Amino acid sequence: MNTVTRRSLLAAPAVGLAANTMNGEAGKPALLGGKAVRTGRFPAWPVFDQTEEEALVAVVRSGKWNRTSGANVKRFEETYGRLTGAKFCIATSSGTGALQSSLAALGVGPGDEVILPPYTFVATLNVILNMHALPVFVDSDLETGLIDAHKIEGAITERTAAIIPVHLAGSVADLDSILPVAKKHNVAVIEDTCQSHLSEWRNRKAGTYGTTGCFSFQASKNLNCGEGGAILTNDEDVYRKCFAAHYNGNMTDFMHGTKFCITEFQAAMLLAQLTRLEQQAKTREQNAQYLTSLLREIPGIIPARMHEGCTRNAYHLYMLRYDKEQFAGLPRAKFLKALHAEGIPAGSGYGPLNKVKYLKNALHSRGYQRVYSSQEIAQLEERNHCPVNDRVCAEFVWLTQNVLLGKRSDMEQIAEAMRKVQKHAGELVNA
Ligand SMILES: *Cc1c(COP(=O)(O)O)cnc(C)c1O
């Protein structure tokens, strides 16, 4: 720190006392050979200790490894249900399995339409295609990056069976608009809460508003057991159907299913990881709020807006919009490269899901062609243009949740690196 400060003072003797804002900014960008704002690593993920090791060993020694023989799955379901305030919880093998079981429970199949946002992980789309239903994309909102809820009603037809709003990054989609529209048209809502553990809408947990809420416990997620998921519901009939759907129809003689079962190993890991979740969520939230206050001061860095009803954001990701016009036209890819050189691991996020090649392939597959006319498919492809989302995909920048698990000074360095890149944007454009 001292040597850095001294060097900076030599380079810019008139600067005042704000050492942490001047040492990096005054110097050359790291991408052009200067000194990086930061060389330390951000907190590692996952976080674990002996608690996890002992929990796993206990399952091994018990010899009870699946959900019907052991007690961990049941305990996790009760604990997670209580934590979220949901009446029923079914742990599954993945978030994808949770979503697909929900669609199966609702009887979604060939001929149905399902509404989803185009700015989400591929699984939200895949489960719809797996049921041979039609995915109908509703455009994103530029400020939040979430589904533009005001455009949902216009996308509903007599074939619409479900809406899957995604609480992307932990930021809750506009449920005040979505729920009444769904109710009016008698369409089910499946909340994709795969990124929103402990997120809240009007002080109630995300995932408890829809017919189901579907969580993921995959390795990158804020609650992690390697691979895993859960379905929340308050409806006993839906609970029974979801259970059947995820367990080869078990418990019923009226419904078949597939197998998306969680194991005792995963549930034991989840119970251990759950002991850290609330504290980690608090840390992320505090750091994210501080980061937002810092980034608001930088022209061209626009932190993603949250809906007013989102009373808690899980910050699985920290999302912002990058306006290159405020950075001398520096393209986003180069902005990210310059940030990486400064020691800040920012990423570019999702591409437009409505434009992926496998969607076209699926819609023109033999199975789809038997169910839908080529005119229907052509009309769907016309409806699925999402021009705002194209901008979201081109302009958004992400930081992952582990970046928010460290200190306030980490947030200051993120802001400092962005200011430094901005200050030298002209040189970086031409470099
Ligand atoms: C992770 C994720 C999923 C899928 O969860 P898996 O556990 O990986 O199957 C679905 N939707 C979103 C938005 C996700 O982030």
The ligand as an SDF file (V2000), in Angstrom:
LIG
                    3D

 15 15  0  0  0  0  0  0  0  0999 V2000
  -29.4080  -23.6890  -12.5410 C   0  0  0  0  0  0  0  0  0  0  0  0
  -30.6760  -23.3050  -13.1620 C   0  0  0  0  0  0  0  0  0  0  0  0
  -31.6190  -24.2470  -13.5940 C   0  0  0  0  0  0  0  0  0  0  0  0
  -31.3690  -25.7210  -13.6050 C   0  0  0  0  0  0  0  0  0  0  0  0
  -30.9240  -26.2510  -12.4300 O   0  0  0  0  0  0  0  0  0  0  0  0
  -30.0410  -27.6090  -12.4480 P   0  0  0  0  0  0  0  0  0  0  0  0
  -29.9910  -27.9690  -11.0050 O   0  0  0  0  0  0  0  0  0  0  0  0
  -28.7140  -27.2490  -13.0130 O   0  0  0  0  0  0  0  0  0  0  0  0
  -30.7760  -28.6040  -13.2550 O   0  0  0  0  0  0  0  0  0  0  0  0
  -32.8090  -23.7920  -14.1120 C   0  0  0  0  0  0  0  0  0  0  0  0
  -33.0780  -22.4830  -14.2130 N   0  0  0  0  0  0  0  0  0  0  0  0
  -32.1950  -21.5400  -13.8350 C   0  0  0  0  0  0  0  0  0  0  0  0
  -32.5570  -20.1080  -13.9760 C   0  0  0  0  0  0  0  0  0  0  0  0
  -30.9600  -21.9260  -13.3180 C   0  0  0  0  0  0  0  0  0  0  0  0
  -30.0810  -20.9820  -12.9740 O   0  0  0  0  0  0  0  0  0  0  0  0
  1  2  1  0
  2  3  1  0
  2 14  2  0
  3  4  1  0
  3 10  2  0
  4  5  1  0
  5  6  1  0
  6  7  2  0
  6  8  1  0
  6  9  1  0
 10 11  1  0
 11 12  2  0
 12 13  1  0
 12 14  1  0
 14 15  1  0
M  END
$$$$
